[in-house]
Amino acid sequence: MANKEFEERAKKFKEYFKGKELLLRPCAYDALSAILIERAGFKVVGTTGYGISASLIGQPDIGLVDFSAMLERVRTIVNAVHIPVDVDADTGYGNALNVYWTVKNFARVGAAGIRIEDQVWPKRCGHMAGKMVISIEEMVGKIKGAIKARDEENPYMVIGARTDARSIEGFEGALKRVKAYADAGADYVYVEAPQSLDELGKFVEEAHIPIAFNIIPGGRTPPFPLDDIEKVGVRYLSVPMICLYPATKAMMESLEALKRKDLDKVAELGVRWYEFNEIVGMEEWRRLELETLSEKELLEKYKTTNIDEIVEGEKKETERKWKK
């Protein structure tokens, strides 16, 4: 069974679906992006298989990152934050038995929710051409496997079922799958790349559980206004590239500035040294150091045992050197 903290995170995540407002799911591709999502005040952090594939191996989202690599990346994300983490687990990496094993292991590392999709493995990003989907019957079996694992490990864990059928079987085919996955016991159904607000409204009407989808800048889903999405009854919106794409652009711009030997521009494009240390929790580690090291060791390192003197001293020294 899950430890108490993991149970509480999952319970909190499940409670969010009882509200009427749109729940936003900004996605992280590593621990740092997860920390930034939490610091921005969001209630949940999602993981993005697309972003993890890009950041971990520098390759597209076409099923190249396996179960064990994804599990380890998710473990580091869960450990970095205190809010619920909702995991993109691709297809579950095989059949219903693989899904059962996948869900059990993600529950054990603290996932508050997990989503399985109905693509044929190896899958690909839902906005790419060339997708194929498994039968409804096979996907229902996967959902049952996920629920069994959930019940054994953490009964509050949220199980999401994603369908990629809209671009393959059309609206009616996707609607049929939405109903089947809801009836199979999923907590929400995620429809990849709906094409209109009217479609979204019909998915909401026909399902007895929350409907979710994602929006990717430049992707196959139209850029529906968030207020309109909420009005038609969609309860959960994933924004997978909210961290990855802006970070990529910023890195490209910074590298171009460095090629021009423009260090001022490089500094302007990023956070300050002391600001970054604060983001990753350096002050907490300093405090732990003060609690655990001897006074002699501390004086040798810092010439003081006052945490404020240490932190402010570093900040002032570096700011003085970089101040115009």
Residue frames as qw, qx, qy, qz and C-alpha x, y, z in Angstrom:
[[0.000, 0.885, 0.466, 0.000, 0.00, 0.00, 0.00],
 [0.326, 0.689, -0.039, 0.646, 1.03, 3.60, -0.58],
 [0.372, -0.175, -0.505, 0.759, 2.58, 5.59, 2.25],
 [0.019, -0.724, -0.554, 0.410, 0.46, 8.23, 3.97],
 [0.028, -0.574, 0.166, 0.801, 1.88, 11.18, 2.05],
 [0.020, 0.043, -0.766, -0.641, 1.23, 9.52, -1.32],
 [0.030, -0.534, -0.845, 0.002, -2.32, 8.66, -0.26],
 [0.035, -0.723, -0.331, 0.606, -2.97, 12.25, 0.78],
 [0.003, -0.390, 0.427, 0.816, -1.70, 13.63, -2.52],
 [0.060, -0.178, -0.871, -0.455, -3.92, 11.23, -4.47],
 [0.057, -0.628, -0.730, 0.263, -6.91, 12.00, -2.27],
 [0.013, -0.641, -0.063, 0.765, -6.42, 15.73, -2.83],
 [0.027, 0.194, -0.652, -0.732, -6.13, 15.19, -6.59],
 [0.052, -0.380, -0.903, -0.192, -9.34, 13.16, -6.67],
 [0.034, -0.671, -0.525, 0.523, -11.15, 15.91, -4.75],
 [0.025, -0.402, 0.247, 0.881, -10.26, 18.46, -7.42],
 [0.068, -0.141, -0.800, -0.579, -12.50, 16.66, -9.92],
 [0.067, -0.591, -0.776, 0.209, -15.55, 17.34, -7.76],
 [0.005, -0.579, -0.111, 0.808, -15.41, 21.06, -8.48],
 [0.561, 0.714, 0.415, -0.061, -16.98, 22.78, -11.49],
 [0.099, 0.901, -0.282, -0.314, -14.04, 24.97, -12.43],
 [0.817, 0.510, -0.258, 0.084, -11.49, 24.00, -15.06],
 [0.723, -0.581, 0.295, 0.228, -8.49, 22.25, -13.50],
 [0.475, 0.800, -0.364, -0.046, -5.25, 23.14, -15.31],
 [0.925, -0.230, 0.222, 0.204, -2.52, 20.52, -15.67],
 [0.263, 0.864, -0.424, -0.066, 0.78, 22.25, -16.60],
 [0.994, 0.025, -0.059, 0.092, 3.31, 19.57, -17.45],
 [0.313, -0.795, 0.505, 0.127, 6.86, 19.03, -16.24],
 [0.844, 0.418, -0.335, 0.005, 9.61, 17.18, -18.06],
 [0.594, 0.186, -0.587, 0.517, 12.02, 17.11, -15.12],
 [0.455, -0.529, -0.563, 0.444, 12.26, 17.97, -11.42],
 [0.201, -0.194, -0.052, 0.959, 13.16, 21.62, -12.01],
 [0.246, -0.234, -0.448, -0.827, 10.16, 22.33, -14.24],
 [0.500, -0.507, -0.699, -0.064, 7.95, 20.57, -11.66],
 [0.389, -0.401, -0.403, 0.725, 9.30, 22.85, -8.92],
 [0.008, -0.038, 0.163, 0.986, 8.52, 25.92, -11.02],
 [0.382, -0.390, -0.639, -0.542, 4.95, 24.72, -11.64],
 [0.508, -0.541, -0.620, 0.256, 4.41, 24.26, -7.92],
 [0.306, -0.302, -0.192, 0.882, 5.97, 27.67, -7.12],
 [0.106, -0.166, -0.381, -0.903, 3.61, 29.29, -9.65],
 [0.407, 0.012, 0.463, -0.787, 0.67, 28.11, -7.54],
 [0.636, 0.058, -0.551, -0.537, -0.86, 25.35, -9.64],
 [0.766, -0.321, 0.321, -0.455, -2.77, 22.57, -7.87],
 [0.926, 0.010, 0.372, 0.066, -1.34, 19.66, -9.85],
 [0.053, 0.667, -0.599, -0.439, 1.70, 18.94, -12.01],
 [0.935, 0.293, 0.123, -0.155, 1.44, 16.62, -14.97],
 [0.473, -0.421, 0.613, 0.473, 4.27, 14.78, -16.65],
 [0.620, 0.660, -0.113, -0.408, 4.78, 14.90, -20.40],
 [0.870, -0.004, 0.427, 0.246, 6.09, 11.89, -22.29],
 [0.551, 0.771, 0.109, 0.299, 6.85, 14.21, -25.20],
 [0.064, -0.926, 0.284, -0.239, 8.94, 16.49, -22.99],
 [0.721, -0.508, 0.471, 0.034, 10.66, 13.65, -21.16],
 [0.862, 0.289, 0.307, 0.281, 11.64, 12.01, -24.44],
 [0.399, 0.847, -0.039, 0.349, 13.06, 15.31, -25.70],
 [0.226, -0.865, 0.362, -0.264, 14.93, 16.20, -22.51],
 [0.802, -0.398, 0.444, -0.018, 16.10, 12.71, -21.55],
 [0.735, -0.002, 0.561, 0.381, 17.30, 11.33, -24.90],
 [0.033, 0.534, -0.298, -0.791, 16.89, 14.23, -27.33],
 [0.025, 0.093, 0.873, 0.478, 14.47, 12.29, -29.52],
 [0.451, -0.186, -0.230, -0.842, 10.81, 12.69, -30.59],
 [0.548, -0.081, 0.616, -0.560, 7.87, 11.17, -28.75],
 [0.717, 0.259, -0.472, -0.442, 7.61, 7.92, -30.71],
 [0.947, -0.264, -0.036, -0.178, 7.89, 5.33, -27.96],
 [0.629, 0.490, -0.491, 0.351, 11.68, 5.36, -27.51],
 [0.143, -0.464, 0.608, -0.628, 11.62, 5.95, -23.74],
 [0.549, -0.158, -0.815, -0.102, 10.81, 2.70, -21.96],
 [0.622, -0.655, -0.381, -0.198, 8.96, 1.94, -18.73],
 [0.730, -0.386, -0.261, 0.501, 11.99, 1.91, -16.43],
 [0.354, 0.150, 0.032, 0.922, 13.38, 5.22, -17.72],
 [0.269, -0.576, -0.303, -0.710, 9.97, 6.89, -17.43],
 [0.700, -0.587, -0.406, 0.029, 9.48, 5.49, -13.92],
 [0.625, -0.230, -0.199, 0.719, 12.81, 6.91, -12.74],
 [0.119, 0.312, 0.133, 0.933, 12.09, 10.35, -14.22],
 [0.475, -0.624, -0.378, -0.493, 8.67, 10.40, -12.55],
 [0.720, -0.455, -0.401, 0.339, 10.22, 9.38, -9.21],
 [0.432, -0.049, -0.113, 0.893, 12.49, 12.44, -9.30],
 [0.157, -0.441, -0.277, -0.839, 9.57, 14.71, -10.18],
 [0.631, -0.598, -0.456, -0.190, 7.40, 13.37, -7.33],
 [0.687, -0.346, -0.320, 0.553, 10.29, 13.83, -4.88],
 [0.323, 0.169, 0.026, 0.931, 10.79, 17.46, -5.95],
 [0.287, -0.367, -0.159, -0.870, 7.30, 18.75, -5.14],
 [0.157, 0.072, 0.786, -0.593, 4.52, 18.53, -2.56],
 [0.607, 0.282, 0.070, -0.739, 1.49, 18.75, -4.89],
 [0.835, 0.172, 0.514, -0.102, -0.14, 15.79, -6.72],
 [0.011, 0.473, -0.677, -0.564, 1.71, 14.46, -9.78],
 [0.803, 0.374, 0.323, -0.333, -0.42, 13.07, -12.62],
 [0.382, -0.409, 0.711, 0.425, 1.61, 10.76, -14.86],
 [0.695, 0.525, -0.250, -0.423, 1.52, 10.27, -18.62],
 [0.584, -0.323, 0.743, 0.048, 2.26, 6.53, -18.85],
 [0.218, 0.314, -0.712, -0.589, 1.85, 6.20, -22.63],
 [0.712, -0.044, -0.507, -0.484, 0.08, 2.90, -23.45],
 [0.799, -0.458, 0.296, -0.252, 1.17, 1.21, -20.23],
 [0.018, 0.629, -0.762, -0.152, 4.02, -0.40, -22.21],
 [0.056, 0.079, -0.986, -0.139, 2.20, -3.53, -23.37],
 [0.418, -0.390, -0.706, -0.418, -1.04, -5.38, -22.72],
 [0.564, -0.690, -0.162, -0.424, -3.33, -5.37, -19.67],
 [0.858, -0.358, -0.201, 0.308, -0.74, -7.23, -17.59],
 [0.517, 0.215, -0.077, 0.825, 1.90, -4.64, -18.41],
 [0.195, -0.647, -0.119, -0.727, -0.56, -1.90, -17.48],
 [0.767, -0.590, -0.239, -0.080, -1.22, -3.59, -14.14],
 [0.782, -0.186, -0.128, 0.581, 2.54, -3.68, -13.42],
 [0.289, 0.444, 0.073, 0.845, 3.03, -0.13, -14.68],
 [0.381, -0.716, -0.164, -0.562, 0.32, 1.32, -12.44],
 [0.821, -0.503, -0.219, 0.159, 1.54, -0.58, -9.38],
 [0.694, -0.049, -0.069, 0.715, 5.05, 0.77, -9.79],
 [0.100, 0.516, 0.095, 0.845, 4.04, 4.36, -10.50],
 [0.581, -0.711, -0.233, -0.320, 1.80, 4.23, -7.42],
 [0.832, -0.370, -0.187, 0.368, 4.78, 3.04, -5.36],
 [0.494, 0.079, -0.028, 0.865, 6.89, 6.05, -6.37],
 [0.064, -0.451, -0.412, 0.789, 4.06, 8.41, -5.44],
 [0.079, -0.185, -0.521, -0.829, 2.02, 9.19, -8.57],
 [0.331, 0.232, 0.523, -0.751, -1.36, 10.65, -7.56],
 [0.725, 0.505, 0.222, -0.413, -2.81, 9.89, -10.98],
 [0.339, -0.262, 0.764, 0.483, -1.88, 7.99, -14.11],
 [0.632, 0.537, 0.045, -0.557, -3.18, 8.05, -17.68],
 [0.499, -0.071, 0.805, 0.314, -3.12, 5.18, -20.17],
 [0.415, 0.500, -0.201, -0.733, -3.85, 5.61, -23.87],
 [0.830, 0.242, 0.468, -0.182, -5.34, 3.40, -26.58],
 [0.429, 0.731, -0.452, -0.279, -2.59, 3.71, -29.20],
 [0.975, 0.127, -0.114, 0.142, -0.71, 0.75, -30.60],
 [0.459, -0.771, 0.372, 0.238, 2.79, 0.50, -29.08],
 [0.371, -0.248, -0.188, 0.875, 5.21, 1.98, -30.01],
 [0.109, 0.860, 0.475, -0.151, 3.03, 5.05, -29.74],
 [0.400, 0.253, 0.108, 0.874, 3.70, 8.60, -30.86],
 [0.055, 0.231, 0.276, -0.931, 2.67, 12.08, -29.85],
 [0.342, 0.544, 0.740, -0.200, -1.07, 12.40, -30.34],
 [0.284, 0.821, 0.031, -0.494, -0.62, 15.38, -32.66],
 [0.089, -0.457, 0.739, 0.486, 1.59, 13.42, -35.09],
 [0.774, 0.290, -0.267, -0.496, 0.37, 11.59, -38.19],
 [0.525, 0.320, -0.789, -0.022, 0.65, 7.81, -38.48],
 [0.376, -0.253, 0.692, -0.562, -1.08, 6.78, -35.25],
 [0.554, -0.131, -0.752, -0.333, -2.94, 3.50, -34.81],
 [0.494, -0.372, 0.418, -0.665, -5.31, 2.46, -32.03],
 [0.011, 0.021, -0.995, 0.101, -6.05, -0.87, -30.38],
 [0.342, -0.454, -0.711, -0.413, -9.58, -2.28, -30.13],
 [0.448, -0.581, 0.089, -0.674, -12.05, -0.96, -27.58],
 [0.922, -0.311, -0.203, -0.109, -12.10, -4.40, -25.96],
 [0.753, 0.117, -0.332, 0.556, -8.34, -4.45, -25.47],
 [0.078, 0.478, -0.232, 0.844, -8.35, -0.94, -24.00],
 [0.682, -0.525, -0.064, -0.505, -11.16, -1.83, -21.60],
 [0.922, -0.164, -0.284, 0.207, -8.98, -4.72, -20.42],
 [0.488, 0.309, -0.293, 0.762, -6.13, -2.28, -19.82],
 [0.302, -0.563, 0.096, -0.763, -8.38, 0.00, -17.77],
 [0.872, -0.405, -0.168, -0.217, -9.44, -3.00, -15.66],
 [0.816, 0.046, -0.310, 0.486, -5.78, -3.90, -15.11],
 [0.179, 0.461, -0.220, 0.841, -5.05, -0.31, -14.05],
 [0.568, -0.551, -0.015, -0.611, -7.96, -0.28, -11.61],
 [0.924, -0.263, -0.269, 0.063, -6.90, -3.58, -10.02],
 [0.632, 0.169, -0.301, 0.694, -3.36, -2.25, -9.48],
 [0.112, -0.542, 0.090, -0.828, -4.73, 1.04, -8.14],
 [0.742, -0.512, -0.140, -0.408, -6.97, -0.75, -5.64],
 [0.904, -0.162, -0.272, 0.287, -4.02, -2.80, -4.39],
 [0.578, 0.141, -0.185, 0.782, -1.59, 0.09, -4.03],
 [0.035, -0.191, -0.247, 0.949, -3.44, 3.37, -3.44],
 [0.186, 0.565, 0.804, 0.011, -7.26, 3.40, -3.63],
 [0.085, 0.833, 0.220, -0.500, -7.33, 7.18, -4.10],
 [0.296, -0.287, 0.553, 0.724, -5.11, 7.17, -7.20],
 [0.538, 0.602, 0.123, -0.578, -6.85, 8.70, -10.24],
 [0.539, 0.039, 0.746, 0.390, -7.03, 6.56, -13.40],
 [0.373, 0.641, -0.082, -0.665, -7.31, 8.40, -16.70],
 [0.666, 0.220, 0.665, 0.256, -8.05, 6.77, -20.06],
 [0.115, 0.610, -0.262, -0.739, -6.99, 8.55, -23.23],
 [0.718, 0.418, 0.549, 0.093, -8.34, 7.93, -26.71],
 [0.148, -0.454, 0.433, 0.764, -6.51, 8.91, -29.89],
 [0.422, 0.365, 0.810, 0.179, -9.39, 7.76, -32.08],
 [0.264, 0.791, 0.244, -0.496, -10.66, 11.20, -33.14],
 [0.183, 0.695, -0.462, -0.521, -8.12, 11.54, -35.98],
 [0.065, -0.194, 0.947, 0.247, -8.46, 7.87, -36.99],
 [0.038, 0.386, 0.921, 0.044, -12.10, 6.82, -36.51],
 [0.111, -0.514, -0.332, -0.783, -13.69, 10.28, -36.54],
 [0.309, -0.363, 0.325, -0.817, -15.91, 11.93, -33.99],
 [0.851, -0.200, -0.124, -0.469, -18.41, 9.07, -33.69],
 [0.827, 0.100, -0.506, 0.223, -15.64, 6.53, -33.17],
 [0.227, 0.309, -0.524, 0.760, -14.08, 8.68, -30.46],
 [0.532, -0.330, 0.140, -0.767, -17.47, 9.19, -28.80],
 [0.910, -0.106, -0.346, -0.203, -18.04, 5.43, -28.69],
 [0.664, 0.147, -0.543, 0.492, -14.70, 4.96, -26.98],
 [0.104, -0.398, 0.354, -0.840, -15.37, 7.75, -24.48],
 [0.766, -0.295, -0.024, -0.571, -18.55, 5.95, -23.37],
 [0.915, 0.006, -0.401, 0.050, -16.82, 2.55, -23.19],
 [0.482, 0.275, -0.524, 0.647, -13.88, 3.82, -21.17],
 [0.339, -0.393, 0.279, -0.808, -16.16, 5.65, -18.76],
 [0.881, -0.203, -0.133, -0.405, -18.25, 2.50, -18.30],
 [0.811, 0.156, -0.499, 0.263, -15.05, 0.50, -17.69],
 [0.659, -0.651, -0.283, 0.251, -14.36, 2.57, -14.58],
 [0.495, 0.268, -0.068, 0.824, -11.89, 5.29, -15.62],
 [0.210, -0.619, -0.424, 0.627, -12.02, 8.41, -13.44],
 [0.269, 0.757, -0.032, -0.595, -11.78, 10.67, -16.48],
 [0.757, 0.355, 0.448, 0.317, -11.47, 10.28, -20.25],
 [0.162, -0.662, 0.280, 0.677, -8.92, 12.30, -22.18],
 [0.700, 0.609, 0.370, 0.046, -9.77, 12.93, -25.84],
 [0.476, -0.319, 0.349, 0.742, -6.79, 13.71, -28.03],
 [0.096, -0.110, 0.431, 0.891, -7.19, 16.57, -30.51],
 [0.264, 0.668, 0.669, -0.192, -10.94, 17.43, -30.46],
 [0.355, 0.242, 0.417, 0.801, -11.80, 19.75, -33.32],
 [0.170, -0.541, -0.245, -0.786, -14.57, 22.01, -32.02],
 [0.222, -0.173, 0.564, -0.776, -16.26, 23.24, -28.87],
 [0.780, -0.004, -0.108, -0.617, -19.42, 21.51, -30.07],
 [0.751, 0.148, -0.642, 0.039, -17.56, 18.19, -30.11],
 [0.194, 0.209, -0.703, 0.651, -16.27, 18.83, -26.61],
 [0.501, -0.128, 0.263, -0.815, -19.79, 19.59, -25.42],
 [0.858, 0.040, -0.317, -0.401, -21.08, 16.31, -26.84],
 [0.571, 0.189, -0.732, 0.318, -18.26, 14.34, -25.20],
 [0.092, -0.178, 0.576, -0.792, -19.21, 15.96, -21.90],
 [0.676, -0.056, 0.021, -0.734, -22.91, 15.21, -22.38],
 [0.858, 0.099, -0.445, -0.235, -22.39, 11.53, -23.20],
 [0.530, 0.172, -0.707, 0.436, -19.86, 10.75, -20.48],
 [0.603, -0.724, -0.282, -0.181, -20.79, 10.40, -16.82],
 [0.710, -0.456, -0.029, 0.536, -17.22, 11.26, -15.76],
 [0.039, -0.853, 0.134, 0.503, -14.98, 14.31, -16.40],
 [0.768, 0.556, 0.168, 0.270, -13.63, 14.96, -19.91],
 [0.382, -0.736, 0.270, 0.489, -10.06, 16.17, -20.49],
 [0.764, 0.558, 0.135, 0.294, -7.84, 17.04, -23.44],
 [0.547, -0.457, 0.089, 0.695, -4.70, 19.05, -24.20],
 [0.387, 0.919, 0.070, -0.010, -3.66, 22.14, -26.10],
 [0.698, -0.242, 0.266, 0.620, -0.21, 22.37, -27.74],
 [0.152, 0.794, -0.123, -0.575, 0.88, 25.59, -29.48],
 [0.271, 0.524, -0.638, -0.496, 0.94, 24.80, -33.19],
 [0.247, -0.035, 0.968, -0.041, -0.66, 21.38, -32.63],
 [0.108, -0.266, -0.822, -0.492, -3.79, 19.73, -34.03],
 [0.152, -0.668, -0.683, 0.253, -6.18, 21.05, -31.37],
 [0.120, 0.747, 0.201, 0.622, -7.57, 24.53, -32.11],
 [0.266, 0.086, -0.486, 0.828, -6.64, 27.19, -29.50],
 [0.347, -0.684, -0.580, -0.274, -10.02, 27.27, -27.75],
 [0.124, -0.617, 0.290, -0.721, -10.37, 30.11, -25.21],
 [0.213, 0.027, -0.882, 0.419, -10.13, 28.68, -21.69],
 [0.379, 0.112, 0.408, -0.823, -13.39, 30.33, -20.61],
 [0.704, 0.202, -0.317, -0.602, -15.23, 28.62, -23.49],
 [0.484, 0.152, -0.860, 0.062, -13.70, 25.26, -22.58],
 [0.031, 0.043, 0.757, -0.652, -14.98, 25.68, -19.05],
 [0.515, 0.159, 0.102, -0.836, -18.45, 26.72, -20.27],
 [0.721, 0.151, -0.522, -0.430, -18.96, 23.50, -22.26],
 [0.869, -0.402, 0.087, -0.275, -18.17, 21.49, -19.15],
 [0.769, 0.321, -0.451, 0.319, -14.60, 20.29, -19.68],
 [0.663, -0.746, -0.040, -0.040, -13.09, 19.73, -16.25],
 [0.704, -0.491, 0.343, 0.382, -9.41, 19.06, -16.91],
 [0.578, 0.811, -0.088, 0.029, -7.00, 20.66, -19.39],
 [0.804, -0.292, 0.210, 0.474, -3.45, 19.50, -19.95],
 [0.301, 0.936, -0.177, -0.052, -0.84, 21.99, -21.21],
 [0.952, -0.090, 0.057, 0.285, 2.13, 19.73, -22.01],
 [0.658, 0.365, 0.018, 0.658, 4.55, 22.27, -23.50],
 [0.213, -0.956, -0.144, -0.143, 4.07, 25.14, -21.05],
 [0.530, -0.742, 0.315, 0.263, 7.63, 24.70, -19.74],
 [0.762, -0.009, 0.482, 0.433, 9.42, 22.89, -22.57],
 [0.494, 0.675, 0.339, 0.431, 8.79, 25.25, -25.49],
 [0.077, -0.984, 0.052, -0.149, 9.55, 28.54, -23.67],
 [0.650, -0.609, 0.379, 0.250, 12.67, 26.99, -22.09],
 [0.747, 0.212, 0.442, 0.449, 13.83, 25.83, -25.53],
 [0.317, 0.855, 0.193, 0.363, 13.35, 29.28, -27.03],
 [0.340, -0.925, 0.172, -0.011, 15.15, 30.95, -24.13],
 [0.751, -0.353, 0.429, 0.357, 18.13, 28.59, -24.46],
 [0.640, 0.479, 0.376, 0.467, 18.35, 29.23, -28.20],
 [0.092, 0.952, 0.072, 0.284, 18.30, 32.99, -27.67],
 [0.537, -0.792, 0.270, 0.108, 20.89, 32.82, -24.90],
 [0.787, -0.090, 0.434, 0.429, 23.24, 30.69, -27.00],
 [0.480, 0.702, 0.277, 0.447, 22.92, 33.12, -29.91],
 [0.180, -0.972, 0.074, -0.134, 23.78, 35.98, -27.55],
 [0.704, -0.543, 0.370, 0.271, 26.87, 34.11, -26.37],
 [0.729, 0.309, 0.380, 0.479, 27.98, 33.61, -29.98],
 [0.222, 0.859, 0.124, 0.444, 27.79, 37.40, -30.32],
 [0.516, 0.046, -0.458, 0.722, 29.88, 37.67, -27.11],
 [0.279, -0.535, -0.055, -0.796, 27.02, 39.60, -25.49],
 [0.339, -0.117, -0.832, 0.423, 27.21, 38.56, -21.83],
 [0.238, 0.069, 0.318, -0.915, 24.79, 41.29, -20.80],
 [0.657, 0.041, -0.345, -0.669, 22.10, 39.72, -23.00],
 [0.563, -0.009, -0.823, 0.072, 22.90, 36.27, -21.62],
 [0.114, -0.100, -0.680, 0.718, 22.38, 37.61, -18.10],
 [0.400, 0.076, 0.041, -0.912, 19.20, 39.41, -19.10],
 [0.645, 0.019, -0.580, -0.497, 17.63, 36.24, -20.52],
 [0.630, -0.143, -0.751, 0.137, 18.08, 34.18, -17.36],
 [0.584, -0.788, -0.165, -0.100, 17.49, 34.31, -13.63],
 [0.007, 0.810, -0.510, 0.290, 20.28, 35.43, -11.33],
 [0.470, 0.243, -0.814, 0.241, 22.66, 33.00, -9.64],
 [0.101, -0.059, 0.716, -0.688, 21.24, 33.60, -6.18],
 [0.659, 0.097, 0.044, -0.744, 17.66, 33.44, -7.51],
 [0.749, 0.183, -0.593, -0.233, 18.28, 30.02, -8.98],
 [0.268, 0.169, -0.833, 0.453, 19.86, 28.79, -5.74],
 [0.385, -0.003, 0.470, -0.794, 16.70, 29.87, -3.95],
 [0.746, 0.156, -0.268, -0.589, 14.49, 28.02, -6.44],
 [0.750, 0.144, -0.646, -0.013, 16.31, 24.72, -5.92],
 [0.763, -0.600, -0.195, -0.138, 16.25, 25.07, -2.13],
 [0.588, 0.369, -0.456, 0.557, 19.86, 25.95, -1.29],
 [0.240, -0.564, 0.339, -0.714, 18.83, 27.87, 1.83],
 [0.889, -0.313, 0.017, -0.333, 17.14, 24.75, 3.27],
 [0.902, 0.139, -0.282, 0.297, 20.36, 22.79, 2.72],
 [0.223, 0.545, -0.397, 0.704, 22.34, 25.56, 4.41],
 [0.571, -0.512, 0.224, -0.601, 20.04, 25.33, 7.44],
 [0.984, -0.122, -0.112, -0.063, 20.47, 21.56, 7.56],
 [0.667, 0.394, -0.370, 0.513, 24.19, 22.07, 7.40],
 [0.105, -0.582, 0.366, -0.718, 24.02, 24.40, 10.38],
 [0.807, -0.376, 0.115, -0.441, 22.04, 21.79, 12.32],
 [0.999, -0.006, -0.041, 0.033, 24.34, 18.86, 11.58],
 [0.659, 0.442, -0.312, 0.522, 27.92, 20.17, 11.34],
 [0.586, -0.498, -0.343, 0.539, 30.02, 21.15, 14.33],
 [0.030, -0.975, -0.076, 0.207, 30.60, 24.80, 15.14],
 [0.441, -0.549, 0.487, 0.516, 34.29, 24.33, 14.30],
 [0.474, 0.242, 0.703, 0.472, 33.46, 23.01, 10.81],
 [0.195, 0.863, 0.460, 0.081, 31.01, 25.82, 10.19],
 [0.196, -0.911, 0.115, 0.343, 33.47, 28.52, 11.21],
 [0.482, -0.291, 0.614, 0.553, 36.12, 26.98, 8.96],
 [0.384, 0.459, 0.696, 0.397, 33.70, 27.04, 6.03],
 [0.063, 0.802, 0.448, 0.390, 31.89, 30.33, 6.56],
 [0.271, 0.203, -0.343, 0.876, 33.57, 32.26, 9.41],
 [0.416, -0.150, 0.240, -0.864, 30.07, 32.49, 10.94],
 [0.054, 0.214, 0.973, -0.074, 27.18, 30.29, 12.09],
 [0.328, 0.500, 0.330, -0.731, 24.50, 32.82, 11.12],
 [0.518, 0.376, 0.721, 0.266, 22.46, 31.58, 8.14],
 [0.260, 0.921, 0.271, -0.102, 21.32, 35.08, 7.15],
 [0.187, -0.807, 0.400, 0.392, 24.91, 36.32, 7.03],
 [0.490, -0.123, 0.773, 0.384, 25.88, 33.41, 4.79],
 [0.433, 0.598, 0.654, 0.166, 22.97, 33.81, 2.35],
 [0.131, 0.972, 0.137, -0.142, 23.05, 37.61, 2.19],
 [0.356, -0.676, 0.463, 0.450, 26.83, 37.64, 1.94],
 [0.494, 0.091, 0.744, 0.442, 26.78, 35.43, -1.18],
 [0.313, 0.781, 0.532, 0.094, 23.96, 37.45, -2.72],
 [0.048, -0.961, 0.027, 0.270, 25.60, 40.85, -2.14],
 [0.438, -0.490, 0.564, 0.499, 28.99, 39.71, -3.37],
 [0.446, 0.245, 0.736, 0.446, 27.68, 38.37, -6.68],
 [0.202, 0.871, 0.446, 0.019, 25.25, 41.25, -7.23],
 [0.214, -0.857, 0.159, 0.442, 28.00, 43.79, -6.66],
 [0.410, -0.294, 0.655, 0.562, 30.13, 42.22, -9.38],
 [0.277, 0.371, 0.768, 0.442, 27.29, 42.05, -11.91],
 [0.067, 0.832, 0.427, -0.347, 25.61, 45.36, -11.14],
 [0.481, 0.654, 0.223, 0.540, 25.81, 48.01, -13.83]]
